[in-house]
């Protein structure tokens, strides 16, 4: 069932929440959430309509100024400071990342192509645009994704990622094959920007609670959802 990855108070007194669905919550692969049947209380709490992006493994960031806005935008990140505007990502093995700032939140879809194209930097910049803080206070919440234990990777592409993020991304699978450590790449990218990381650490390929394209070739997807809700707001 869906799990809450974090619940964090903002300086305003509002609350930022990040939830990750599981296979048991239904396939959220296409269209709007109305096409799935969310069966868990936490998913049900996420305000609707949700913003769904057309994810293309790039670095574009969609600005969400009202609930459901920017749905269908070709982008791999979304940002908002609007209460009740639920941002969503659809993933199987790619890394879902939520960013929580002082007053804004964002989500970013970071597969290896998105990571290389700078989607995390773009999302950090979008959150900090109105936060006015170039360092500190920003937190990245990293959801379940494929681990290096299972992510065999071609040497040519792996070399390019190493050039961008250093040797920390080099790994081996359980079978001793060359692998990409996506979590390490996200960690390097966030460390360069002074962003603290909260990592879930679950491998979608190992854990049958999650859909995994690498494990089964499935077209099904789980979702990361992030939103801001009212709390004891500071006036």
C-alpha positions as a Python dict, from the first residue, in 0.01 Angstrom:
ca = {
    (1, 'X'): (0, 0, 0),
    (2, 'X'): (105, 361, -53),
    (3, 'X'): (359, 502, 190),
    (4, 'X'): (418, 855, 308),
    (5, 'X'): (787, 927, 249),
    (6, 'X'): (786, 1256, 437),
    (7, 'X'): (565, 1516, 598),
    (8, 'X'): (751, 1843, 650),
    (9, 'X'): (646, 2174, 803),
    (10, 'X'): (724, 2488, 602),
    (11, 'X'): (816, 2825, 757),
    (12, 'X'): (464, 2949, 676),
    (13, 'X'): (312, 2675, 891),
    (14, 'X'): (188, 2491, 583),
    (15, 'X'): (280, 2126, 541),
    (16, 'X'): (450, 1956, 246),
    (17, 'X'): (374, 1587, 197),
    (18, 'X'): (530, 1327, -31),
    (19, 'X'): (365, 988, -92),
    (20, 'X'): (471, 691, -305),
    (21, 'X'): (217, 448, -443),
    (22, 'X'): (280, 78, -487),
    (23, 'X'): (155, -181, -735),
    (24, 'X'): (-128, -267, -497),
    (25, 'X'): (-263, 87, -539),
    (26, 'X'): (-323, 34, -910),
    (27, 'X'): (-149, 109, -1237),
    (28, 'X'): (-109, 484, -1288),
    (29, 'X'): (50, 455, -1630),
    (30, 'X'): (-167, 668, -1858),
    (31, 'X'): (-416, 948, -1850),
    (32, 'X'): (-548, 1097, -1529),
    (33, 'X'): (-580, 936, -1186),
    (34, 'X'): (-949, 881, -1258),
    (35, 'X'): (-837, 600, -1491),
    (36, 'X'): (-686, 412, -1197),
    (37, 'X'): (-849, 290, -880),
    (38, 'X'): (-643, 421, -586),
    (39, 'X'): (-726, 194, -295),
    (40, 'X'): (-514, 334, -15),
    (41, 'X'): (-609, 609, 230),
    (42, 'X'): (-290, 806, 169),
    (43, 'X'): (-348, 817, -207),
    (44, 'X'): (-706, 923, -138),
    (45, 'X'): (-580, 1217, 67),
    (46, 'X'): (-388, 1365, -226),
    (47, 'X'): (-600, 1660, -349),
    (48, 'X'): (-742, 1633, -700),
    (49, 'X'): (-706, 1703, -983),
    (50, 'X'): (-345, 1586, -999),
    (51, 'X'): (-94, 1735, -1244),
    (52, 'X'): (33, 1464, -1480),
    (53, 'X'): (324, 1543, -1714),
    (54, 'X'): (417, 1393, -2048),
    (55, 'X'): (757, 1272, -1928),
    (56, 'X'): (1023, 1275, -2199),
    (57, 'X'): (1354, 1227, -2012),
    (58, 'X'): (1446, 1593, -2047),
    (59, 'X'): (1506, 1889, -1816),
    (60, 'X'): (1198, 2109, -1867),
    (61, 'X'): (1009, 2223, -1556),
    (62, 'X'): (636, 2298, -1561),
    (63, 'X'): (498, 2575, -1338),
    (64, 'X'): (174, 2469, -1168),
    (65, 'X'): (-32, 2772, -1061),
    (66, 'X'): (-356, 2592, -977),
    (67, 'X'): (-463, 2233, -908),
    (68, 'X'): (-433, 2021, -1221),
    (69, 'X'): (-257, 2293, -1422),
    (70, 'X'): (13, 2195, -1674),
    (71, 'X'): (-126, 1843, -1715),
    (72, 'X'): (1, 1702, -2044),
    (73, 'X'): (301, 1936, -2057),
    (74, 'X'): (614, 1780, -2207),
    (75, 'X'): (836, 1809, -1901),
    (76, 'X'): (1009, 1595, -1643),
    (77, 'X'): (967, 1823, -1345),
    (78, 'X'): (692, 2039, -1199),
    (79, 'X'): (695, 2307, -931),
    (80, 'X'): (427, 2480, -725),
    (81, 'X'): (360, 2685, -414),
    (82, 'X'): (-18, 2645, -440),
    (83, 'X'): (-201, 2470, -159),
    (84, 'X'): (-386, 2164, -288),
    (85, 'X'): (-197, 2139, -620),
    (86, 'X'): (-81, 1777, -631),
    (87, 'X'): (229, 1717, -842),
    (88, 'X'): (275, 1364, -975),
    (89, 'X'): (538, 1150, -1143),
    (90, 'X'): (490, 811, -1307),
    (91, 'X'): (784, 574, -1269),
    (92, 'X'): (887, 210, -1280),
    (93, 'X'): (1267, 210, -1242),
    (94, 'X'): (1361, 578, -1286),
    (95, 'X'): (1427, 790, -979),
    (96, 'X'): (1136, 999, -848),
    (97, 'X'): (1262, 1301, -654),
    (98, 'X'): (1059, 1553, -456),
    (99, 'X'): (1215, 1884, -354),
    (100, 'X'): (1085, 2077, -54),
    (101, 'X'): (1189, 2438, -9),
    (102, 'X'): (1075, 2721, 214),
    (103, 'X'): (749, 2781, 29),
    (104, 'X'): (770, 2583, -296),
    (105, 'X'): (786, 2214, -378),
    (106, 'X'): (882, 2030, -694),
    (107, 'X'): (898, 1678, -833),
    (108, 'X'): (1154, 1555, -1085),
    (109, 'X'): (1171, 1238, -1297),
    (110, 'X'): (1539, 1141, -1302),
    (111, 'X'): (1623, 847, -1523),
    (112, 'X'): (1978, 839, -1648),
    (113, 'X'): (1895, 1064, -1943),
    (114, 'X'): (1718, 1317, -1725),
    (115, 'X'): (1998, 1308, -1472),
    (116, 'X'): (2251, 1374, -1749),
    (117, 'X'): (2040, 1652, -1900),
    (118, 'X'): (2024, 1841, -1569),
    (119, 'X'): (1662, 1794, -1464),
    (120, 'X'): (1756, 1805, -1096),
    (121, 'X'): (1945, 2133, -1133),
    (122, 'X'): (1649, 2279, -1321),
    (123, 'X'): (1409, 2170, -1046),
    (124, 'X'): (1633, 2310, -772),
    (125, 'X'): (1649, 2643, -955),
    (126, 'X'): (1269, 2647, -991),
    (127, 'X'): (1215, 2592, -619),
    (128, 'X'): (1473, 2850, -518),
    (129, 'X'): (1334, 3108, -761),
    (130, 'X'): (1094, 3246, -501),
    (131, 'X'): (1253, 3100, -189),
    (132, 'X'): (1541, 3345, -224),
    (133, 'X'): (1783, 3098, -69),
    (134, 'X'): (2084, 2977, -265),
    (135, 'X'): (2184, 2721, -3),
    (136, 'X'): (2039, 2533, 289),
    (137, 'X'): (1676, 2460, 380),
    (138, 'X'): (1606, 2267, 57),
    (139, 'X'): (1552, 1892, 98),
    (140, 'X'): (1535, 1621, -169),
    (141, 'X'): (1321, 1315, -101),
    (142, 'X'): (1430, 1023, -319),
    (143, 'X'): (1173, 749, -376),
    (144, 'X'): (1206, 382, -474),
    (145, 'X'): (1392, 316, -799),
    (146, 'X'): (1614, 53, -956),
    (147, 'X'): (1931, -11, -759),
    (148, 'X'): (2279, -70, -892),
    (149, 'X'): (2233, -434, -786),
    (150, 'X'): (2002, -477, -1086),
    (151, 'X'): (2087, -195, -1325),
    (152, 'X'): (2330, -342, -1579),
    (153, 'X'): (2446, -57, -1801),
    (154, 'X'): (2633, -27, -2130),
    (155, 'X'): (2993, 86, -2090),
    (156, 'X'): (2972, 362, -2352),
    (157, 'X'): (2679, 536, -2184),
    (158, 'X'): (2822, 464, -1840),
    (159, 'X'): (3144, 644, -1931),
    (160, 'X'): (2945, 954, -2020),
    (161, 'X'): (2765, 952, -1684),
    (162, 'X'): (3098, 908, -1502),
    (163, 'X'): (3232, 1214, -1686),
    (164, 'X'): (2940, 1415, -1548),
    (165, 'X'): (2911, 1279, -1194),
    (166, 'X'): (3240, 1108, -1115),
    (167, 'X'): (3332, 752, -1019),
    (168, 'X'): (3066, 731, -747),
    (169, 'X'): (2814, 624, -1011),
    (170, 'X'): (3022, 322, -1115),
    (171, 'X'): (2891, -3, -973),
    (172, 'X'): (2843, -374, -1038),
    (173, 'X'): (2530, -583, -1046),
    (174, 'X'): (2493, -890, -829),
    (175, 'X'): (2622, -1085, -1129),
    (176, 'X'): (2935, -872, -1154),
    (177, 'X'): (2827, -680, -1464),
    (178, 'X'): (2889, -304, -1509),
    (179, 'X'): (2609, -106, -1347),
    (180, 'X'): (2494, 251, -1295),
    (181, 'X'): (2424, 370, -942),
    (182, 'X'): (2144, 620, -998),
    (183, 'X'): (2119, 699, -628),
    (184, 'X'): (2485, 799, -624),
    (185, 'X'): (2428, 1025, -925),
    (186, 'X'): (2136, 1195, -754),
    (187, 'X'): (2345, 1231, -439),
    (188, 'X'): (2631, 1396, -628),
    (189, 'X'): (2393, 1632, -811),
    (190, 'X'): (2226, 1737, -484),
    (191, 'X'): (2553, 1772, -294),
    (192, 'X'): (2682, 2012, -559),
    (193, 'X'): (2377, 2231, -497),
    (194, 'X'): (2387, 2207, -117),
    (195, 'X'): (2067, 2005, -95),
    (196, 'X'): (2013, 1753, 184),
    (197, 'X'): (1887, 1411, 73),
    (198, 'X'): (1637, 1175, 235),
    (199, 'X'): (1659, 845, 44),
    (200, 'X'): (1412, 557, 60),
    (201, 'X'): (1666, 303, -70),
    (202, 'X'): (1417, 48, -207),
    (203, 'X'): (1509, -122, -536),
    (204, 'X'): (1204, -152, -761),
    (205, 'X'): (1360, -445, -947),
    (206, 'X'): (1414, -645, -626),
    (207, 'X'): (1096, -555, -441),
    (208, 'X'): (775, -698, -584),
    (209, 'X'): (568, -424, -420),
    (210, 'X'): (669, -208, -718),
    (211, 'X'): (640, -221, -1094),
    (212, 'X'): (978, -264, -1267),
    (213, 'X'): (1036, -239, -1640),
    (214, 'X'): (1383, -392, -1606),
    (215, 'X'): (1247, -691, -1412),
    (216, 'X'): (939, -776, -1618),
    (217, 'X'): (908, -538, -1915),
    (218, 'X'): (585, -403, -1767),
    (219, 'X'): (418, -87, -1895),
    (220, 'X'): (257, -32, -1554),
    (221, 'X'): (370, 253, -1331),
    (222, 'X'): (356, 369, -972),
    (223, 'X'): (334, 734, -876),
    (224, 'X'): (513, 979, -653),
    (225, 'X'): (273, 1249, -533),
    (226, 'X'): (369, 1573, -359),
    (227, 'X'): (147, 1854, -237),
    (228, 'X'): (116, 2139, 10),
    (229, 'X'): (-169, 2156, 258),
    (230, 'X'): (-281, 2405, 518),
    (231, 'X'): (-138, 2377, 866),
    (232, 'X'): (-104, 2633, 1143),
    (233, 'X'): (-7, 2906, 900),
    (234, 'X'): (203, 3201, 1012),
    (235, 'X'): (41, 3533, 920),
}
